Amino acid sequence: MISEATANAAMAASAARGYLDGRSLAEVFAWLRPDDLIWNYWVSSYLQGKTPPPFDILYWNADTTRLPAALHRDFIRLALGNSLTVPDAATMLGSPVDLSKVDTDAYVVAGIADHLCPWQSCYRTTGMLGGPVTFVLSTSGHIASMVNPPDNPKASFQTAAQNPPDPSRWLASADLVGGSWWPHYSAWLADRSGGQKRSRVTAGSKDYSVLCPAPGTYVYDH
């Protein structure tokens, strides 16, 4: 889908402006699933004059964010070289990255209908991290699998006790659980959390005073 020349052109365009516009980033995601995210609305809205039905995820997609040019460049280079899969091939702030040295427990979630990140590719994470990994396969796609409230009666997820190298073997051994994966994650997190602490009544401390009211002054930057 992308060539070296296309990647260089994209990096040059964002470098000249200083950032990648959020609308451009949204268009890239849309063209990964054009039948649902482009032509469906082009036919119903432009040709048939229909108003798109209210859909919460569409509002989520409309909230675009600019990407700094340097971060855009780093993402493209990481993607082209698939560097994170090779120990020490990628660097962060000058330090080489080896995912096998990450030995903390990990909870990895993928969406079975995700058009951006196929779940089989996400599953490869289980073999890259150095610590115990709990892999969960959620229903639905890229956003809906994550924004999945605990009381969703249509939701379900799959999980298994072991993570064999082959994702198809994992799927064959996985158990189907009704409901959202969020309660499952909450229980997983509780087993690995410390005791409860009394919440603070006021923000700040003796050493760190409050700078300004929430949400902060950065929201006023253009």
BELUR-V273310 format. One line per field, one symbol per residue. ss: DSSP state (H for helix, E for strand, L for the rest). phi: phi as a letter, one per 20 degrees, with the letter a starting at -180 (. if undefined). psi: psi as a letter, one per 40 degrees, with the letter a starting at -180 (. if undefined). Layout:
ss=???
phi=???
psi=???
//
This chain:
ss=LLLHHHHHHHHHHHHHHLEELHHHHHHHHHHLLHHHHHHHHHHHHHHLLLLLLLLHHHHHHHLLLLEEHHHHHHHHHHHHHLHHHLLLLEEELLEEELHHHLLLLEEEEEELLLLLLLHHHHHHHHHLLLLLEEEEEELLLLLLLLLLLLLLLLLEEEELLLLLLLHHHHHHHLEEEELLLHHHHHHHHHHLLLLLLLLLLLLLLLLLLLLLLLLLHHHHLL
phi=.cdfffffffffffffenaeffffffffffffbfgedcfgefffefeemeegfgbgffffffeecfdggffgffffffffelffedgmfdcclndfdcffeedffcdddcdfdfeecgfffffggfeefedfcddcdefmdgeffeecfgeffeeabcbbfccffeffffffefeedfnffffffffffffddeffcfffecenbfecefeaffeoeffefd
psi=dhiddddddddddddddeihidddddddddeegdddecdddddddddefihhihhddddddegihihiddddddddddddefdeehhediihfehihhdeegeiiihhhihdfhedghddddddddedieahhhhhhiiaadddddggideheeiiiiiidigidhddddddeihhhiiiedddddddddeeiaiiihiidiiiaddgihdiiieiedeei.
//
